[in-house]
Amino acid sequence: MSKRAAALAQYEDHDHGCGSVKLSRNRARVRIAWAKRLVLSCLIVACHRAVPVTSIPAKNIGPGPIVPDTGGVIAFFKDTGPVVNFPETRTFNLQTPGQRDSLRTALRGERALWRASSPPDYRFLVRTGCFCPGVRGWLLMEVRKGQSLRAWDRAGRSAPLSDWDTFSIDGLFDILERSADHDAAVQVSFDPRWHFPTYIHTRALPGPDMWAVIEARGLRPI
């Protein structure tokens, strides 16, 4: 064999050996990578099984406890059925000359009759509504010596007197007197016996969506 052929054969043997070494190294790296993945998977599963699963109880969304009706409060709300027509409802277009004076005259007359015949202590039902936030539920008001002292909703729960929908009868007259000064239109009806406002519908300027409605009924002396 010539020197050139011997050198070529030696080179090929060396190159084949290097290729085998490289292939073995690559296979080893792949096996190590798979081994790491397998170990990591086992750790994840083990941790997941080790953590206890605690169920979260559902919130209590049922009705609240029934309030004992010790003062006959709930019985008052029998008078909250629908009333389609209010007797002798008068409409005052306050943008027409003379209508504000006519409303003031009517209020003075009815208020004088109310003060002449009103009981010092009484309860009555009232419901309010306006363009915002809408119609509220009926409330039972207790008034003593002209002052609102207590209020209840139809379930017998106490209602805060600080809300805008709690009034005495004199407070209803005060609302109407303010309406005579500022609003665009007022509809009002009065109780034929006690002469308190049973229905008030006001429309403020610029209107027409700025409306308010107050209904009152079921007055009883206590």
C-alpha positions as CSV (number, residue, x, y, z in Angstrom):
1,M,0.0,0.0,0.0
2,S,1.3,3.4,-0.9
3,K,1.9,6.0,1.7
4,R,-1.0,8.1,0.3
5,A,-3.5,5.2,0.6
6,A,-2.4,4.4,4.1
7,A,-2.9,8.0,5.2
8,L,-6.4,8.0,3.6
9,A,-7.4,4.8,5.4
10,Q,-6.1,6.2,8.7
11,Y,-8.1,9.4,8.2
12,E,-11.3,7.5,7.5
13,D,-10.9,5.4,10.6
14,H,-10.4,8.5,12.7
15,D,-13.5,10.2,11.1
16,H,-15.6,7.2,11.7
17,G,-14.6,7.1,15.4
18,C,-15.4,10.8,15.9
19,G,-18.8,10.3,14.3
20,S,-19.6,7.4,16.7
21,V,-18.5,9.5,19.7
22,K,-20.7,12.4,18.6
23,L,-23.7,10.1,18.0
24,S,-23.3,8.5,21.5
25,R,-23.1,11.9,23.1
26,N,-26.3,13.0,21.4
27,R,-28.1,9.9,22.5
28,A,-27.0,10.4,26.1
29,R,-28.2,14.0,26.1
30,V,-31.7,12.9,24.8
31,R,-31.9,10.2,27.5
32,I,-31.0,12.7,30.2
33,A,-33.6,15.2,29.0
34,W,-36.3,12.5,29.1
35,A,-35.2,11.4,32.5
36,K,-35.5,15.0,33.8
37,R,-39.0,15.4,32.3
38,L,-40.1,12.1,33.9
39,V,-38.9,13.2,37.4
40,L,-40.5,16.6,37.1
41,S,-43.8,15.0,36.1
42,C,-43.7,12.8,39.1
43,L,-43.0,15.7,41.4
44,I,-46.0,17.7,40.0
45,V,-48.4,14.8,40.4
46,A,-47.1,14.1,43.9
47,C,-47.6,17.8,45.0
48,H,-51.1,17.9,43.4
49,R,-52.1,14.8,45.4
50,A,-50.6,16.2,48.6
51,V,-52.7,19.4,48.6
52,P,-56.1,18.8,50.2
53,V,-59.1,20.1,48.3
54,T,-61.5,22.0,50.5
55,S,-64.9,22.7,49.2
56,I,-66.2,26.3,49.6
57,P,-69.6,26.5,51.1
58,A,-72.2,28.4,49.1
59,K,-73.3,31.7,50.4
60,N,-76.6,32.0,52.1
61,I,-78.9,33.6,49.5
62,G,-82.2,32.5,51.0
63,P,-84.7,34.8,52.7
64,G,-83.8,36.3,56.0
65,P,-85.5,35.5,59.3
66,I,-89.1,36.3,59.7
67,V,-89.6,39.3,62.0
68,P,-92.3,38.7,64.7
69,D,-95.2,41.2,64.1
70,T,-95.7,42.3,67.7
71,G,-97.4,45.7,66.9
72,G,-99.8,44.7,64.2
73,V,-97.5,46.4,61.6
74,I,-98.0,43.9,58.8
75,A,-101.8,44.2,59.0
76,F,-101.5,47.8,57.9
77,F,-100.3,46.8,54.5
78,K,-103.6,45.3,53.6
79,D,-104.5,48.8,52.4
80,T,-101.8,48.8,49.7
81,G,-103.9,47.3,46.9
82,P,-104.0,49.1,43.6
83,V,-106.1,52.3,43.4
84,V,-106.9,53.2,39.8
85,N,-108.6,56.5,40.3
86,F,-108.1,59.0,43.1
87,P,-111.2,61.0,44.1
88,E,-111.3,64.7,43.0
89,T,-107.8,64.8,41.7
90,R,-107.0,68.4,40.7
91,T,-104.3,69.4,38.1
92,F,-102.5,72.7,38.3
93,N,-100.5,73.8,35.3
94,L,-98.1,76.1,37.1
95,Q,-96.8,77.6,33.8
96,T,-100.3,79.2,33.4
97,P,-100.8,82.6,35.1
98,G,-102.8,82.3,38.3
99,Q,-102.4,78.6,38.7
100,R,-99.7,78.9,41.4
101,D,-101.9,81.1,43.4
102,S,-104.8,78.6,43.0
103,L,-102.6,75.8,44.2
104,R,-101.5,77.8,47.2
105,T,-105.1,78.7,48.1
106,A,-106.1,75.0,47.9
107,L,-103.2,73.9,50.1
108,R,-104.0,76.5,52.8
109,G,-107.6,75.4,52.9
110,E,-106.9,71.6,53.1
111,R,-104.0,72.1,55.6
112,A,-106.3,74.1,57.9
113,L,-108.9,71.3,57.8
114,W,-106.2,68.7,58.5
115,R,-104.9,70.6,61.5
116,A,-108.4,71.1,62.9
117,S,-109.3,67.3,62.7
118,S,-106.0,65.5,62.8
119,P,-105.1,63.1,65.6
120,P,-102.0,64.0,67.6
121,D,-100.6,60.5,67.1
122,Y,-101.2,58.4,64.0
123,R,-99.9,55.8,61.6
124,F,-100.3,55.9,57.8
125,L,-98.9,54.2,54.7
126,V,-96.7,56.1,52.2
127,R,-95.1,55.2,48.9
128,T,-92.8,57.4,46.8
129,G,-91.4,57.2,43.3
130,C,-89.5,59.5,40.9
131,F,-87.7,59.4,37.6
132,C,-84.5,58.4,39.5
133,P,-84.3,55.9,41.3
134,G,-87.8,54.8,40.5
135,V,-90.7,53.6,42.6
136,R,-90.0,52.6,46.2
137,G,-92.0,50.1,48.3
138,W,-94.7,51.0,50.8
139,L,-93.7,52.1,54.2
140,L,-95.7,52.4,57.4
141,M,-95.0,55.6,59.2
142,E,-95.6,56.3,62.9
143,V,-96.0,60.0,63.8
144,R,-96.4,61.3,67.4
145,K,-97.0,65.0,68.1
146,G,-96.2,65.9,64.5
147,Q,-92.9,64.2,64.4
148,S,-92.0,61.0,62.5
149,L,-90.7,58.5,65.0
150,R,-90.6,55.1,63.3
151,A,-91.0,53.5,60.0
152,W,-91.4,49.9,58.8
153,D,-91.4,48.0,55.5
154,R,-94.1,45.5,54.6
155,A,-92.0,42.6,56.2
156,G,-92.1,44.4,59.6
157,R,-88.5,45.5,59.4
158,S,-87.5,48.9,60.7
159,A,-86.7,51.5,58.0
160,P,-84.4,54.4,58.5
161,L,-86.1,57.8,58.9
162,S,-83.2,59.5,57.2
163,D,-84.3,58.2,53.7
164,W,-85.9,60.6,51.3
165,D,-89.1,58.6,51.2
166,T,-90.2,59.0,54.8
167,F,-92.6,61.8,55.7
168,S,-95.2,62.9,58.1
169,I,-98.5,64.3,56.8
170,D,-97.2,67.9,57.5
171,G,-94.1,66.9,55.5
172,L,-96.4,66.1,52.5
173,F,-97.9,69.5,52.8
174,D,-94.5,71.1,52.9
175,I,-93.5,69.2,49.7
176,L,-96.6,70.6,47.9
177,E,-95.8,74.2,49.0
178,R,-92.3,73.9,47.6
179,S,-93.8,72.5,44.4
180,A,-96.0,75.6,44.1
181,D,-92.9,77.7,44.0
182,H,-90.7,75.7,41.6
183,D,-92.4,73.0,39.6
184,A,-94.1,73.1,36.2
185,A,-97.2,71.0,37.1
186,V,-98.9,69.4,40.1
187,Q,-101.7,66.9,40.4
188,V,-103.1,66.4,43.9
189,S,-105.9,64.6,45.7
190,F,-107.0,64.9,49.3
191,D,-108.6,62.4,51.7
192,P,-112.3,63.5,52.1
193,R,-112.3,62.7,55.9
194,W,-108.8,63.8,57.2
195,H,-107.9,66.2,54.4
196,F,-104.3,65.0,54.0
197,P,-102.8,64.5,50.5
198,T,-103.4,61.0,49.2
199,Y,-101.9,61.5,45.8
200,I,-99.2,63.9,44.6
201,H,-97.7,64.0,41.1
202,T,-95.2,66.7,40.4
203,R,-93.3,67.5,37.2
204,A,-90.3,69.7,37.6
205,L,-88.8,72.1,35.1
206,P,-87.6,71.6,32.4
207,G,-89.5,68.2,32.4
208,P,-91.2,66.0,31.2
209,D,-89.0,63.2,32.6
210,M,-88.3,64.9,36.0
211,W,-91.4,63.6,37.8
212,A,-92.2,62.4,41.3
213,V,-95.2,60.6,42.7
214,I,-96.2,60.2,46.4
215,E,-99.2,58.1,47.6
216,A,-100.5,58.1,51.1
217,R,-103.4,56.1,52.6
218,G,-104.7,54.1,55.6
219,L,-104.3,56.8,58.2
220,R,-105.3,55.5,61.7
221,P,-105.1,57.3,65.0
222,I,-103.1,55.6,67.8
